[in-house]
Amino acid sequence: MSNLKYLNLSIATKVMKEVESTAEELGTPIVIAIANEWGFPIAVHFMDGALPASYDIAVNKAYTSATVRLSTEVLKELSRDGGELFGIMNTNSGKIVTFPGGFPLEVNGKVVGGVGVSGGTADYDNKLAYIAKEIWEEFASQR
C-alpha cells in the first residue's frame, strides 16, 4: 500500500519525460497532460512538432479520465448511440472526450488524477497514455 495521497508535480514531470522518450523513439510528437482529481492540469508537455490541436485534446482527455473516473477508451463504448452514457460528450462545455488516449491515475484504488495524450492515431495515443498510467503506478507503489 502506498503512502502517496495525491499527484504531485515532481512525479507528473517524471512520468511525462518517460512517455516523451517513448514518443521520440516511435517518431510521433505528442502533447501529454496530467490533471489532478478535479481535472485541473498539473503539468502539460508540448513536444516539438506536436500538432497545435493536440494541446486541448490532451488536456481534455486528462480532465475526462480524472473526473469521470474511466478511461476515455471505455467511455467511448459507453457513449455510443444507445449506450449508458450517450450524449456525455455534449456536457461540461465540450471538455468530455470520448475517444482513446486518457486514463485515470489511482493510488490504493482512489482516483487522484488523469493522464491524456494526443498527437497520433487513437491507438497511438492510447498506447502512450497506458504507458504513462503504468509508469505512474510504478512511482506510486514506491512511495
N, C-alpha and C positions, 0 to 999 in steps of 0.2 A: 504494500500500500504506500502510495506517495504522500509526502508531506506538503507537496506543492498545492496551493489553494486557488491560484489563478494564473492566467497567462501573463507573461511579462515581456518587455521589450528585448531584454537580453536573449532569452530563449527564442523569441519570434525571429530575431535577426539571424541567429544561428540556423534555424530551420530554413529560412528563406535563402541563405547563402548556399546551403547544401542542395536545395532544389534548383537554384540557378546553375550550379555546376552541372547538374544532370541535363538541364535545358541547353547549356552550351555544348555539351557532348552530343546531344541529339540534333543540334543545329537550328532550333526554332526559338527565338527570343520570346519571353513571356513577361507578363505582369503578375506578380504574386502579392496577395493581400492577406493579412491576418487581422481578424477582428476579435474584440472581447465578447463576453457572453451576451451583451446587449446589441452586438452588431457594429459597434463603433470601431473604426480602424485603429489598430495599434501601430502597424507598420505596413508600408507598401513599397515594393521594389519594382521599378520600371526598367527592365533590361534595355540596353542599347539596341535599337532596331525593332522593338516591340511595336505593335500596332497601336495608335492612339486610342482607338475604341476599346482596346483591351483593359484600359485603366478602370473605367466604370464597370465593365463586366466582371473583372476580378474582385473589385470592392463589393459589388452586389452579390456575387457568389459567396464571399466570406460572410456578408450580412445574413444572407438567406440561411446558410448552413448553421450559423450561430443562433439565430433567433427562431427558426422553425425546428431546430434540433434534428435535422435529417440531412443526408447528403443530397445535393442537387440532382444526382442521378436517380435516387429513389423518388424524389419529389417530381421528377419528370413523369414517372409512371403514374403517380397518384393524381397528377393534374391533367392527365389526358381527358378528352371528352368522355364523360360518363364516370370518371374517376372520383374518388372520395374528396379530393381537393381541387376539382375542376374549377378554374377561374381564379385560383390563388395568385397567379401572376399579374392579375389586374388590381391587386391591393398594394398597400404600402408605397404609394406613389410610383409604382413600377419598379421598385427595388427588389422584388422577389424574382429570382432566376430559376427557371425550370429546365435547365439543360446541364449536362455533366461538367464537373470541374470544381465542385465545392464539397467540403466535408466538415462536420462538427469536430471539435477537438475536446477531448474529455480527460478528466482526472478522477479516478476512483468512481467511474460511472456517472459523473456530473459534467455536463457541457460547460466548458469555461471559455469557449470561443469557436471560431471557424476559420477555415482557410479557403481562399478562392484563387484559381489560376485561370488566366486567359492569354491566348496568343496563337494557339494552333487549332486543330480539329477538336471536337468534343472528346474523342478518345484520348488524344494527346494531353489535353488539359486535365482530364480526369486521372490519367496515369500520374501526372506530376503532382496533382493535389493529393492523391492517395499516398504518394511517396512522402509528401510533407506531413500528412497525418501519421504515417509510420515513424518518421523522424521525431515528431512531437511526442509520440507515445514513448519512444526510447528515452528522450530527455526527461519527460515527466516521471518515468519509472525510476530514474536515478536520483531523484530529489526526495 
